[in-house]
């Protein structure tokens, strides 16, 4: 009887694989414009843990205080859903739609936005069979894990394009002195170094 508890999960995993489901692998490393991050979240979740590991894998240093980090990466509104997607003529569930939702944003100590609040929303379809309940429970857990992995990779891709913007939305760029300054993109003229400021008549 005791051996049955070990055999059943193994059989369930084999059934999930036989049904054609395969968990996606981790994405390739991405280039990020920051070296350290303070990860802000309401509670520890598998997504937060996966995101933390992904950041460390990309050589980002995790700090215990936002003042010690280049940016604060905020994770909020994380949730999962499960809804009936289709029924048989007899009223039995044929498919469920699984969902994963999370919102991420990033900003620095001066409250300049690096990544405005963005929602990541993912869905997967779970084909259901009430004669394979254990296997379907395993497959459901794997599908949620797959969505979390996908969400982490999406968050990293968005962070790879993240750069500081001031309150007006202007891109902040490092000046020669190393101080971040607003970039005058699209300006029609510029004041030459050393030139005096224009005065009114």
KEPARO-484944 format. One record per residue: chain; x, y, z of N, C-alpha, C in turn; residue in three letters; residue number from 1. Coordinates in steps of 0.02 Angstrom, whole numbers, plus 32768, in hexadecimal, padded with zeros to 4 digits. Example, Ala and Ser with C-alpha at 12.3 -4.5 7.8 and 13.67 -1.06 7.14 Angstrom:
BEGIN
+--------+------+------+------+-------+-------+-------+------+------+------+--------+-----+
| chaine | n_px | n_py | n_pz | ca_px | ca_py | ca_pz | c_px | c_py | c_pz | residu | num |
+--------+------+------+------+-------+-------+-------+------+------+------+--------+-----+
|      A | 8294 | 7EE4 | 8186 |  8267 |  7F1F |  8186 | 8294 | 7F5B | 8186 |    ALA |   1 |
|      A | 8282 | 7F90 | 8162 |  82AC |  7FCB |  8165 | 8285 | 8002 | 818A |    SER |   2 |
+--------+------+------+------+-------+-------+-------+------+------+------+--------+-----+
END
This chain:
BEGIN
+--------+------+------+------+-------+-------+-------+------+------+------+--------+-----+
| chaine | n_px | n_py | n_pz | ca_px | ca_py | ca_pz | c_px | c_py | c_pz | residu | num |
+--------+------+------+------+-------+-------+-------+------+------+------+--------+-----+
|      A | 802A | 7FC4 | 8000 |  8000 |  8000 |  8000 | 802B | 803F | 8000 |    UNK |   1 |
|      A | 8062 | 803C | 8028 |  808E |  8076 |  802C | 80AE | 8084 | 7FE8 |    UNK |   2 |
|      A | 80BF | 804E | 7FC4 |  80DF |  8057 |  7F83 | 80B0 | 8078 | 7F51 |    UNK |   3 |
|      A | 806F | 8070 | 7F5C |  803E |  808E |  7F2F | 8042 | 80D9 | 7F2E |    UNK |   4 |
|      A | 8053 | 80F7 | 7F68 |  8058 |  8140 |  7F6C | 8091 | 815A | 7F43 |    UNK |   5 |
|      A | 80C4 | 8131 | 7F38 |  80FD |  8146 |  7F0F | 80F1 | 8139 | 7EC5 |    UNK |   6 |
|      A | 80CC | 8103 | 7EB8 |  80C0 |  80EF |  7E72 | 808D | 811C | 7E50 |    UNK |   7 |
|      A | 8058 | 8130 | 7E74 |  8022 |  8157 |  7E55 | 803B | 819A | 7E39 |    UNK |   8 |
|      A | 8063 | 81C2 | 7E5F |  807C |  8201 |  7E42 | 80A6 | 81F5 | 7E04 |    UNK |   9 |
|      A | 80CE | 81BE | 7E04 |  80F8 |  81AF |  7DCA | 80CC | 819E | 7D8E |    UNK |  10 |
|      A | 8098 | 8177 | 7D99 |  806A |  8166 |  7D63 | 8047 | 81A4 | 7D48 |    UNK |  11 |
|      A | 8035 | 81D2 | 7D76 |  8013 |  8210 |  7D61 | 8041 | 823A | 7D35 |    UNK |  12 |
|      A | 8081 | 823D | 7D48 |  80B1 |  8264 |  7D20 | 80B9 | 8246 | 7CDB |    UNK |  13 |
|      A | 80BC | 8202 | 7CD8 |  80C2 |  81E1 |  7C97 | 8085 | 81ED | 7C6C |    UNK |  14 |
|      A | 804A | 81EE | 7C8B |  800D |  81FA |  7C66 | 800B | 8241 | 7C4A |    UNK |  15 |
|      A | 8022 | 8271 | 7C73 |  8025 |  82B6 |  7C5C | 8053 | 82BD | 7C1F |    UNK |  16 |
|      A | 808D | 829B | 7C22 |  80BC |  829D |  7BEA | 809E | 827B | 7BAD |    UNK |  17 |
|      A | 807B | 8243 | 7BB9 |  805C |  8220 |  7B81 | 8026 | 8249 | 7B5F |    UNK |  18 |
|      A | 8006 | 8276 | 7B85 |  7FD2 |  82A0 |  7B69 | 7FEF | 82D8 | 7B3E |    UNK |  19 |
|      A | 8031 | 82DD | 7B3D |  8051 |  830E |  7B10 | 8064 | 834F | 7B31 |    UNK |  20 |
|      A | 805E | 8354 | 7B74 |  8070 |  8392 |  7B95 | 80B9 | 8391 | 7BA8 |    UNK |  21 |
|      A | 80DD | 83C7 | 7B99 |  8123 |  83CE |  7BAB | 812E | 8414 | 7BC8 |    UNK |  22 |
|      A | 814F | 8417 | 7C00 |  815C |  8457 |  7C21 | 8191 | 847E | 7BFA |    UNK |  23 |
|      A | 8185 | 84BD | 7BEF |  81B5 |  84E6 |  7BCB | 81F3 | 84F1 | 7BF5 |    UNK |  24 |
|      A | 822B | 84F5 | 7BD2 |  826A |  8501 |  7BF6 | 8274 | 854B | 7C06 |    UNK |  25 |
|      A | 82A8 | 8559 | 7C2D |  82B8 |  859E |  7C3E | 82D5 | 85C1 | 7C02 |    UNK |  26 |
|      A | 82C8 | 8602 | 7BFC |  82DF |  8628 |  7BC3 | 8329 | 8639 | 7BC9 |    UNK |  27 |
|      A | 8344 | 8654 | 7B93 |  838B |  8666 |  7B91 | 8395 | 86A5 | 7BBC |    UNK |  28 |
|      A | 83D5 | 86B1 | 7BCE |  83E6 |  86EB |  7BF5 | 83D7 | 872B | 7BCE |    UNK |  29 |
|      A | 83C2 | 875F | 7BF1 |  83B4 |  879F |  7BD2 | 83E2 | 87D4 | 7BEE |    UNK |  30 |
|      A | 83EE | 8808 | 7BC7 |  8419 |  883F |  7BDD | 83EE | 8874 | 7BFF |    UNK |  31 |
|      A | 83FF | 8885 | 7C3D |  83D8 |  88B5 |  7C64 | 8401 | 88F4 | 7C70 |    UNK |  32 |
|      A | 83DF | 892C | 7C75 |  8401 |  896D |  7C7D | 840E | 897F | 7CC6 |    UNK |  33 |
|      A | 8405 | 8950 | 7CF3 |  8410 |  895D |  7D3A | 8435 | 8921 | 7D58 |    UNK |  34 |
|      A | 845B | 892F | 7D8D |  8485 |  88FB |  7DAC | 8468 | 88E1 | 7DED |    UNK |  35 |
|      A | 843A | 8907 | 7E0B |  841F |  88F2 |  7E4C | 83D5 | 8904 | 7E4F |    UNK |  36 |
|      A | 83B0 | 88DE | 7E77 |  8367 |  88E8 |  7E7C | 834F | 88D8 | 7EC2 |    UNK |  37 |
|      A | 831E | 88FE | 7ED7 |  82F9 |  88EE |  7F14 | 82B5 | 88D3 | 7EFE |    UNK |  38 |
|      A | 82A6 | 8895 | 7F10 |  8269 |  8874 |  7EFB | 8232 | 8880 | 7F2F |    UNK |  39 |
|      A | 81FE | 88A4 | 7F19 |  81C7 |  88B6 |  7F46 | 8189 | 888C | 7F35 |    UNK |  40 |
|      A | 816C | 886C | 7F67 |  8131 |  8841 |  7F5C | 810A | 883C | 7F9D |    UNK |  41 |
|      A | 80C9 | 882B | 7F95 |  809D |  8825 |  7FD0 | 80AB | 87E5 | 7FF7 |    UNK |  42 |
|      A | 80B6 | 87AE | 7FD3 |  80C4 |  876E |  7FF4 | 80EE | 8742 | 7FC6 |    UNK |  43 |
|      A | 8112 | 8715 | 7FE5 |  813C |  86E6 |  7FC0 | 8110 | 86B5 | 7F99 |    UNK |  44 |
|      A | 811B | 86B0 | 7F58 |  80F5 |  8682 |  7F2E | 8126 | 865D | 7F00 |    UNK |  45 |
|      A | 8110 | 8627 | 7EDF |  813C |  8606 |  7EAF | 8154 | 8634 | 7E78 |    UNK |  46 |
|      A | 8129 | 8663 | 7E61 |  813E |  8692 |  7E2D | 8176 | 86BF | 7E47 |    UNK |  47 |
|      A | 816D | 86DA | 7E83 |  81A1 |  8706 |  7E9F | 81E3 | 86E0 | 7EA6 |    UNK |  48 |
|      A | 81DF | 86A2 | 7EBD |  821C |  867A |  7EC4 | 823C | 866C | 7E80 |    UNK |  49 |
|      A | 8213 | 865C | 7E4D |  822E |  8650 |  7E0A | 824E | 8690 | 7DED |    UNK |  50 |
|      A | 822D | 86C9 | 7DF9 |  8247 |  8709 |  7DE0 | 8289 | 871A | 7E02 |    UNK |  51 |
|      A | 828D | 870D | 7E43 |  82CB |  871A |  7E69 | 8304 | 86EF | 7E4C |    UNK |  52 |
|      A | 82F6 | 86B0 | 7E41 |  832A |  8683 |  7E26 | 833F | 8698 | 7DE0 |    UNK |  53 |
|      A | 830F | 86AF | 7DB7 |  831F |  86C5 |  7D73 | 834B | 8703 | 7D75 |    UNK |  54 |
|      A | 833D | 8731 | 7DA2 |  8366 |  876E |  7DA8 | 83AE | 875C | 7DBD |    UNK |  55 |
|      A | 83B4 | 872E | 7DED |  83F7 |  8719 |  7E03 | 841B | 86F5 | 7DCA |    UNK |  56 |
|      A | 83F7 | 86CE | 7DA2 |  8415 |  86AB |  7D6A | 842F | 86DD | 7D36 |    UNK |  57 |
|      A | 8412 | 8719 | 7D33 |  8428 |  874D |  7D06 | 8459 | 877D | 7D27 |    UNK |  58 |
|      A | 8478 | 8766 | 7D5D |  84AE |  878B |  7D7F | 8496 | 87CC | 7D9F |    UNK |  59 |
|      A | 8456 | 87CF | 7DB2 |  843B |  8809 |  7DD5 | 8441 | 87FE | 7E20 |    UNK |  60 |
|      A | 845B | 882F | 7E43 |  8463 |  882A |  7E8C | 8422 | 883E | 7EAE |    UNK |  61 |
|      A | 840A | 8815 | 7EDC |  83CD |  8823 |  7F01 | 83DE | 8846 | 7F43 |    UNK |  62 |
|      A | 83BF | 8880 | 7F4F |  83CD |  88A8 |  7F89 | 8393 | 88A4 | 7FBC |    UNK |  63 |
|      A | 83A4 | 88B0 | 7FFB |  8372 |  88AD |  8030 | 834F | 88F0 | 803C |    UNK |  64 |
|      A | 8368 | 8924 | 801B |  834B |  8967 |  8023 | 8347 | 8989 | 7FDF |    UNK |  65 |
|      A | 8310 | 89AE | 7FD2 |  830B |  89D1 |  7F92 | 8340 | 8A07 | 7F89 |    UNK |  66 |
|      A | 8359 | 8A23 | 7FC0 |  838C |  8A57 |  7FBA | 83D0 | 8A3B | 7FA4 |    UNK |  67 |
|      A | 83D9 | 89F9 | 7FAC |  8418 |  89DA |  7F98 | 8416 | 89BE | 7F51 |    UNK |  68 |
|      A | 83DB | 89C0 | 7F31 |  83D1 |  89A2 |  7EF0 | 83CB | 89D6 | 7EB9 |    UNK |  69 |
|      A | 83DD | 89C2 | 7E7C |  83D4 |  89EE |  7E43 | 8389 | 89FC | 7E38 |    UNK |  70 |
|      A | 8361 | 89C7 | 7E3B |  8319 |  89CF |  7E33 | 82F3 | 89A4 | 7E66 |    UNK |  71 |
|      A | 82B5 | 89B6 | 7E70 |  8285 |  898C |  7E94 | 8258 | 896B | 7E61 |    UNK |  72 |
|      A | 8253 | 8929 | 7E65 |  8227 |  8903 |  7E39 | 81EB | 88EC | 7E62 |    UNK |  73 |
|      A | 81B1 | 8907 | 7E52 |  8174 |  88F9 |  7E79 | 814A | 88C5 | 7E56 |    UNK |  74 |
|      A | 8134 | 8893 | 7E7D |  8107 |  885E |  7E65 | 80C6 | 8864 | 7E8A |    UNK |  75 |
|      A | 808E | 886A | 7E65 |  804D |  8873 |  7E86 | 8017 | 8851 | 7E5E |    UNK |  76 |
|      A | 7FDD | 884B | 7E7C |  7FA0 |  8831 |  7E5B | 7FAA | 87ED | 7E3B |    UNK |  77 |
|      A | 7FCF | 87C1 | 7E5D |  7FDA |  877E |  7E42 | 7F9E | 8751 | 7E52 |    UNK |  78 |
|      A | 7F84 | 872F | 7E20 |  7F4A |  8703 |  7E2B | 7F47 | 86CD | 7DF6 |    UNK |  79 |
|      A | 7F22 | 8698 | 7E05 |  7F15 |  8662 |  7DD5 | 7ECA | 8658 | 7DCF |    UNK |  80 |
|      A | 7EB5 | 863F | 7D95 |  7E6E |  8633 |  7D89 | 7E65 | 85EE | 7D6A |    UNK |  81 |
|      A | 7E29 | 85D3 | 7D71 |  7E16 |  8593 |  7D52 | 7DCD | 8596 | 7D41 |    UNK |  82 |
|      A | 7DBE | 8593 | 7D00 |  7D78 |  8597 |  7CE9 | 7D69 | 855F | 7CB8 |    UNK |  83 |
|      A | 7D2A | 854A | 7CB9 |  7D14 |  8517 |  7C88 | 7D14 | 8536 | 7C43 |    UNK |  84 |
|      A | 7D34 | 8515 | 7C14 |  7D39 |  852F |  7BD0 | 7D08 | 850B | 7BA1 |    UNK |  85 |
|      A | 7CFD | 84CA | 7BAC |  7CCE |  84A6 |  7B81 | 7CB0 | 846A | 7BA6 |    UNK |  86 |
|      A | 7C72 | 8458 | 7B92 |  7C4E |  8420 |  7BB0 | 7C39 | 83EF | 7B79 |    UNK |  87 |
|      A | 7C31 | 83B0 | 7B8D |  7C16 |  837F |  7B5E | 7BCA | 8386 | 7B5B |    UNK |  88 |
|      A | 7BAB | 8362 | 7B2D |  7B62 |  8364 |  7B27 | 7B41 | 8349 | 7B66 |    UNK |  89 |
|      A | 7B66 | 8321 | 7B8D |  7B4B |  8305 |  7BCB | 7B58 | 8332 | 7C06 |    UNK |  90 |
|      A | 7B79 | 836B | 7BFA |  7B86 |  839A |  7C30 | 7BC8 | 838F | 7C55 |    UNK |  91 |
|      A | 7BF2 | 8361 | 7C3B |  7C33 |  8355 |  7C5B | 7C66 | 8388 | 7C42 |    UNK |  92 |
|      A | 7C93 | 839A | 7C6F |  7CC7 |  83CA |  7C5D | 7CF9 | 83A9 | 7C2D |    UNK |  93 |
|      A | 7D05 | 83C9 | 7BF4 |  7D36 |  83B2 |  7BC4 | 7D77 | 83D9 | 7BC9 |    UNK |  94 |
|      A | 7D72 | 841A | 7BD6 |  7DAD |  8444 |  7BD9 | 7DA5 | 847A | 7C0F |    UNK |  95 |
|      A | 7DDC | 848A | 7C2E |  7DE0 |  84C3 |  7C5B | 7E10 | 84F6 | 7C3D |    UNK |  96 |
|      A | 7E02 | 8536 | 7C49 |  7E32 |  856A |  7C38 | 7E54 | 8582 | 7C78 |    UNK |  97 |
|      A | 7E95 | 857A | 7C7A |  7EBD |  858F |  7CB4 | 7EDC | 85D2 | 7CA4 |    UNK |  98 |
|      A | 7EDF | 85FE | 7CD5 |  7EFC |  8640 |  7CCA | 7F2D | 8653 | 7D01 |    UNK |  99 |
|      A | 7F5D | 867D | 7CEE |  7F8D |  8699 |  7D1E | 7F96 | 86E3 | 7D0E |    UNK | 100 |
|      A | 7F92 | 870B | 7D42 |  7F96 |  8754 |  7D39 | 7FC5 | 8771 | 7D6E |    UNK | 101 |
|      A | 7FF0 | 879F | 7D58 |  801D |  87C1 |  7D87 | 802E | 8806 | 7D6B |    UNK | 102 |
|      A | 8037 | 8836 | 7D97 |  804A |  887A |  7D83 | 8090 | 8889 | 7D9E |    UNK | 103 |
|      A | 80BB | 88A4 | 7D73 |  80FF |  88B6 |  7D87 | 810D | 88FF | 7D74 |    UNK | 104 |
|      A | 8137 | 891E | 7D9B |  814D |  8963 |  7D8C | 8192 | 896C | 7DAB |    UNK | 105 |
|      A | 81B7 | 899E | 7D92 |  81FA |  89AA |  7DAB | 8207 | 89F5 | 7DAE |    UNK | 106 |
|      A | 822A | 8A0B | 7DE2 |  823A |  8A52 |  7DEA | 8279 | 8A57 | 7E16 |    UNK | 107 |
|      A | 829A | 8A91 | 7E13 |  82D7 |  8A99 |  7E3B | 82C9 | 8AC1 | 7E7A |    UNK | 108 |
|      A | 82FE | 8AD0 | 7E9F |  82F7 |  8AF3 |  7EDF | 82DC | 8B39 | 7ED8 |    UNK | 109 |
|      A | 82E5 | 8B57 | 7E9C |  82CA |  8B9A |  7E8E | 8284 | 8B97 | 7E73 |    UNK | 110 |
|      A | 8267 | 8B5B | 7E73 |  8223 |  8B4E |  7E5B | 821B | 8B59 | 7E0F |    UNK | 111 |
|      A | 8254 | 8B55 | 7DEB |  8250 |  8B56 |  7DA2 | 8239 | 8B11 | 7D8B |    UNK | 112 |
|      A | 8209 | 8B0F | 7D5F |  81EF |  8ACF |  7D45 | 8222 | 8AAF | 7D16 |    UNK | 113 |
|      A | 8232 | 8A71 | 7D23 |  825A |  8A49 |  7CF4 | 822B | 8A1C | 7CCB |    UNK | 114 |
|      A | 81F8 | 8A03 | 7CEC |  81C6 |  89D9 |  7CCB | 8182 | 89EC | 7CE8 |    UNK | 115 |
|      A | 8159 | 8A0F | 7CC2 |  8116 |  8A20 |  7CDB | 80EF | 89E1 | 7CEB |    UNK | 116 |
|      A | 80BE | 89E7 | 7D17 |  8097 |  89AD |  7D2C | 807A | 8989 | 7CF0 |    UNK | 117 |
|      A | 808C | 8949 | 7CE8 |  8075 |  8922 |  7CAF | 8059 | 88DF | 7CC7 |    UNK | 118 |
|      A | 8022 | 88CA | 7CA9 |  8003 |  888A |  7CBB | 8019 | 8854 | 7C8A |    UNK | 119 |
|      A | 802B | 881B | 7CA6 |  803B |  87E0 |  7C7F | 8001 | 87AF | 7C89 |    UNK | 120 |
|      A | 7FE0 | 879C | 7C52 |  7FA4 |  8772 |  7C56 | 7FAD | 8737 | 7C27 |    UNK | 121 |
|      A | 7FA8 | 86FA | 7C43 |  7FB4 |  86BD |  7C1C | 7F7B | 868C | 7C27 |    UNK | 122 |
|      A | 7F70 | 8662 | 7BF3 |  7F3C |  862F |  7BF7 | 7F56 | 85ED | 7BDC |    UNK | 123 |
|      A | 7F3D | 85B6 | 7BF6 |  7F4A |  8573 |  7BDC | 7F08 | 854C | 7BDE |    UNK | 124 |
|      A | 7F02 | 851C | 7BB0 |  7EC7 |  84F1 |  7BAE | 7ED8 | 84AC | 7BCA |    UNK | 125 |
|      A | 7EB0 | 8495 | 7BF9 |  7EB9 |  8453 |  7C17 | 7E81 | 8426 | 7BFF |    UNK | 126 |
|      A | 7E92 | 83F4 | 7BD4 |  7E61 |  83C2 |  7BBF | 7E53 | 8394 | 7BFA |    UNK | 127 |
|      A | 7E14 | 838E | 7C0C |  7E03 |  836A |  7C4A | 7DE5 | 8325 | 7C3B |    UNK | 128 |
|      A | 7DF5 | 82F5 | 7C66 |  7DDA |  82B2 |  7C62 | 7DD0 | 8298 | 7CA9 |    UNK | 129 |
|      A | 7D91 | 828F | 7CBE |  7D84 |  827C |  7D03 | 7D98 | 8234 | 7D13 |    UNK | 130 |
|      A | 7DB0 | 8210 | 7CE1 |  7DCA |  81CD |  7CEE | 7E15 | 81CF | 7CFD |    UNK | 131 |
|      A | 7E33 | 820A | 7CF6 |  7E7B |  8213 |  7D04 | 7E85 | 824F | 7D31 |    UNK | 132 |
|      A | 7E62 | 824F | 7D69 |  7E62 |  8289 |  7D96 | 7EA8 | 8299 | 7DAF |    UNK | 133 |
|      A | 7ECD | 8267 | 7DC7 |  7F0F |  8273 |  7DE2 | 7F3E | 828F | 7DAD |    UNK | 134 |
|      A | 7F3D | 8272 | 7D71 |  7F68 |  828B |  7D3B | 7F56 | 82D2 | 7D28 |    UNK | 135 |
|      A | 7F15 | 82E2 | 7D28 |  7F00 |  8326 |  7D16 | 7F12 | 8359 | 7D4B |    UNK | 136 |
|      A | 7F12 | 8344 | 7D8A |  7F28 |  8371 |  7DBF | 7F72 | 8381 | 7DB7 |    UNK | 137 |
|      A | 7F99 | 834D | 7DA4 |  7FE1 |  8357 |  7D97 | 7FEB | 8386 | 7D5C |    UNK | 138 |
|      A | 7FC5 | 837B | 7D27 |  7FCB |  83A4 |  7CEB | 7FB7 | 83EC | 7CFA |    UNK | 139 |
|      A | 7F83 | 83F6 | 7D23 |  7F6E |  843A |  7D35 | 7FA6 | 845E | 7D5A |    UNK | 140 |
|      A | 7FC6 | 843C | 7D89 |  7FFD |  845A |  7DAE | 8037 | 846C | 7D7F |    UNK | 141 |
|      A | 8045 | 8441 | 7D4F |  807A |  844F |  7D1F | 8069 | 8489 | 7CF1 |    UNK | 142 |
|      A | 8029 | 848F | 7CDF |  8014 |  84C7 |  7CB5 | 801B | 850A | 7CDA |    UNK | 143 |
|      A | 800A | 850B | 7D1A |  8013 |  8548 |  7D41 | 805E | 8559 | 7D46 |    UNK | 144 |
|      A | 8087 | 8525 | 7D50 |  80CF |  8530 |  7D53 | 80E9 | 854A | 7D11 |    UNK | 145 |
|      A | 80CF | 8530 | 7CDA |  80E3 |  8546 |  7C97 | 80D1 | 8590 | 7C8E |    UNK | 146 |
|      A | 8096 | 85A5 | 7CA5 |  8082 |  85EB |  7C9F | 80AE | 8618 | 7CCA |    UNK | 147 |
|      A | 80C0 | 8600 | 7D05 |  80EE |  8628 |  7D30 | 8131 | 8631 | 7D0E |    UNK | 148 |
|      A | 814B | 85FA | 7CF1 |  818B |  8600 |  7CCD | 8186 | 8631 | 7C93 |    UNK | 149 |
|      A | 814F | 862C | 7C6E |  8144 |  865A |  7C36 | 8140 | 86A2 | 7C4F |    UNK | 150 |
|      A | 811C | 86AD | 7C86 |  8115 |  86F1 |  7CA2 | 8158 | 870D | 7CB8 |    UNK | 151 |
|      A | 8182 | 86E3 | 7CD5 |  81C5 |  86F9 |  7CEA | 81ED | 870F | 7CAD |    UNK | 152 |
|      A | 81EB | 86E7 | 7C78 |  8210 |  86F9 |  7C3B | 81F5 | 8739 | 7C1B |    UNK | 153 |
|      A | 81B3 | 8741 | 7C1D |  8196 |  877F |  7C02 | 81AC | 87BB | 7C2B |    UNK | 154 |
|      A | 81AD | 87B3 | 7C6E |  81C3 |  87E9 |  7C9A | 820C | 87FC | 7C8B |    UNK | 155 |
|      A | 8236 | 87CA | 7C81 |  827D |  87D7 |  7C72 | 8285 | 87FA | 7C2F |    UNK | 156 |
|      A | 825E | 87E5 | 7BFD |  8263 |  8806 |  7BBB | 824E | 8850 | 7BC0 |    UNK | 157 |
|      A | 821A | 885D | 7BE8 |  8205 |  88A2 |  7BF0 | 8239 | 88CA | 7C17 |    UNK | 158 |
|      A | 8258 | 88AA | 7C48 |  828D |  88CC |  7C6E | 82CB | 88D8 | 7C44 |    UNK | 159 |
|      A | 82D6 | 88AE | 7C12 |  8310 |  88B8 |  7BE7 | 830A | 88F8 | 7BBE |    UNK | 160 |
|      A | 82CC | 8910 | 7BB6 |  82C1 |  894F |  7B91 | 82B6 | 898A | 7BC1 |    UNK | 161 |
|      A | 82BB | 897D | 7C01 |  82AC |  89B1 |  7C33 | 82E6 | 89E2 | 7C3C |    UNK | 162 |
|      A | 82D5 | 8A22 | 7C3D |  8305 |  8A58 |  7C4B | 82DF | 8A8E | 7C72 |    UNK | 163 |
|      A | 8303 | 8AB6 | 7C99 |  82E1 |  8AE8 |  7CC2 | 82C0 | 8B1F | 7C9A |    UNK | 164 |
|      A | 8284 | 8B32 | 7CAE |  825F |  8B6B |  7C91 | 824A | 8B99 | 7CCA |    UNK | 165 |
|      A | 824D | 8BDB | 7CBC |  8238 |  8C0A |  7CEF | 81EC | 8C11 | 7CF0 |    UNK | 166 |
|      A | 81D3 | 8C3F | 7D1A |  818B |  8C47 |  7D23 | 8166 | 8C5A | 7CE3 |    UNK | 167 |
|      A | 818B | 8C7A | 7CB4 |  816B |  8C8F |  7C75 | 816D | 8C58 | 7C41 |    UNK | 168 |
|      A | 8190 | 8C20 | 7C52 |  8196 |  8BE9 |  7C22 | 81D5 | 8BEC | 7BF8 |    UNK | 169 |
|      A | 81FF | 8C1F | 7C04 |  823D |  8C27 |  7BDE | 826F | 8BF2 | 7BF4 |    UNK | 170 |
|      A | 8295 | 8BD6 | 7BC5 |  82C7 |  8BA4 |  7BD4 | 8300 | 8BC3 | 7BF9 |    UNK | 171 |
|      A | 8315 | 8BA3 | 7C30 |  834E |  8BBB |  7C57 | 838D | 8B97 | 7C3F |    UNK | 172 |
|      A | 83C2 | 8BBE | 7C30 |  8400 |  8BA0 |  7C18 | 843A | 8BB8 | 7C43 |    UNK | 173 |
|      A | 846E | 8B8D | 7C4B |  84A9 |  8BA2 |  7C72 | 84CE | 8BDA | 7C50 |    UNK | 174 |
|      A | 84DF | 8C0F | 7C75 |  8507 |  8C46 |  7C5A | 8551 | 8C35 | 7C60 |    UNK | 175 |
|      A | 857B | 8C62 | 7C48 |  85C3 |  8C55 |  7C4B | 85DC | 8C4E | 7C93 |    UNK | 176 |
|      A | 85BB | 8C70 | 7CC1 |  85CF |  8C6D |  7D07 | 85B4 | 8C2F | 7D2A |    UNK | 177 |
|      A | 858A | 8C08 | 7D06 |  856E |  8BCC |  7D24 | 852A | 8BD8 | 7D44 |    UNK | 178 |
|      A | 8514 | 8C17 | 7D43 |  84D3 |  8C27 |  7D5F | 849D | 8C1D | 7D2B |    UNK | 179 |
|      A | 8467 | 8BFC | 7D3D |  8431 |  8BF0 |  7D0D | 840C | 8C31 | 7CFF |    UNK | 180 |
|      A | 8403 | 8C41 | 7CC0 |  83E1 |  8C7F |  7CAC | 83AE | 8C6F | 7C77 |    UNK | 181 |
|      A | 837E | 8C9C | 7C6F |  8349 |  8C92 |  7C3D | 8365 | 8C9A | 7BF7 |    UNK | 182 |
|      A | 8352 | 8C6D | 7BCB |  8369 |  8C70 |  7B85 | 8338 | 8C9A | 7B5D |    UNK | 183 |
|      A | 8352 | 8CCD | 7B3A |  8327 |  8CFA |  7B13 | 831C | 8CDC | 7ACD |    UNK | 184 |
|      A | 82FB | 8CA3 | 7ACB |  82EE |  8C82 |  7A8B | 82BD | 8CAC | 7A63 |    UNK | 185 |
|      A | 82CE | 8CB9 | 7A24 |  82A1 |  8CDD |  79F7 | 82A4 | 8D29 | 7A01 |    UNK | 186 |
|      A | 82D4 | 8D42 | 7A2A |  82D9 |  8D8A |  7A33 | 82F2 | 8DAA | 79F3 |    UNK | 187 |
|      A | 82D9 | 8DE7 | 79E4 |  82EB |  8E09 |  79A6 | 832D | 8E2D | 79AC |    UNK | 188 |
|      A | 8345 | 8E3A | 79E9 |  8384 |  8E5D |  79F2 | 83A1 | 8E4A | 7A35 |    UNK | 189 |
|      A | 83E1 | 8E57 | 7A3F |  8402 |  8E48 |  7A7E | 8431 | 8E80 | 7A8F |    UNK | 190 |
|      A | 843D | 8E8C | 7ACF |  846A |  8EC0 |  7AE4 | 84B0 | 8EA3 | 7AE6 |    UNK | 191 |
|      A | 84E0 | 8EC3 | 7AC5 |  8525 |  8EAB |  7AC2 | 8544 | 8EB0 | 7B07 |    UNK | 192 |
|      A | 8571 | 8E82 | 7B18 |  8594 |  8E84 |  7B59 | 85B4 | 8EC8 | 7B63 |    UNK | 193 |
|      A | 85A9 | 8EE6 | 7B9D |  85C8 |  8F25 |  7BAE | 85A1 | 8F61 | 7B97 |    UNK | 194 |
|      A | 8570 | 8F56 | 7B6D |  8549 |  8F8F |  7B55 | 8519 | 8FA6 | 7B8A |    UNK | 195 |
|      A | 850C | 8FE7 | 7B8D |  84DE |  9003 |  7BBD | 8497 | 8FF2 | 7BAC |    UNK | 196 |
|      A | 846C | 8FF4 | 7BDD |  8425 |  8FE7 |  7BD2 | 8406 | 9023 | 7BB0 |    UNK | 197 |
|      A | 83D7 | 9018 | 7B82 |  83B8 |  9051 |  7B5F | 8390 | 907B | 7B90 |    UNK | 198 |
|      A | 8390 | 90BC | 7B84 |  836C |  90EA |  7BAF | 8333 | 910A | 7B88 |    UNK | 199 |
|      A | 82FF | 911E | 7BAB |  82C5 |  913E |  7B8B | 82D5 | 9186 | 7B78 |    UNK | 200 |
|      A | 82AF | 91A1 | 7B48 |  82B9 |  91E7 |  7B34 | 8299 | 9215 | 7B65 |    UNK | 201 |
+--------+------+------+------+-------+-------+-------+------+------+------+--------+-----+
END
